[in-house]
Amino acid sequence: MSVTVLRHQFSKQGDQGRVTISGSIDHLAQFPTLELTSLKTLVLDLKGITGLSSTGMRDWIFWLLGLEKANPAMNLRLENLAFVILRKMGDILRHLPRNLKITSFLMAFTCEHCNHSLDQAFKASDILLADGTIAKIPEPKCPKCGHPMQEELGVDFIGLASLLRK
């Protein structure tokens, strides 16, 4: 049995930490052990996550809760949240650390004309309006054929609004 090693890179500057994680989060994934005691903020860059199983999601939640327990005063920020995680976030909101916020995410789009697909990055501030409501995600033009692309379904942005606030 092989172990899925999530590739990660950790950097620290003062009281700010950053972890870039890539690979598939599944039942064999091993999450990195991090030294968090002096950090005020830890940014998790998740752009490179390519897959997510239900068992992997559970283990990821436990890892996030462990980060919170190791340093309760630390702010957790999800940056470049991969679409495979984003579409599941509404299902797990009540299980996430209280100090977690989404600062940016990747949204998946597909062209119904030529079947081309792409992930496009958005900042939380791009869609969260001042009154707390969610703006419509702008649909890009297909880089292959120029037709409008459609966003993939399955993201509950209204439910995620609390995680998008600064």
Order of alpha helices (4+ residues) and beta strands (2+ residues): beta-beta-beta-beta-beta-alpha-beta-alpha-alpha-beta-beta-beta-alpha-beta-alpha
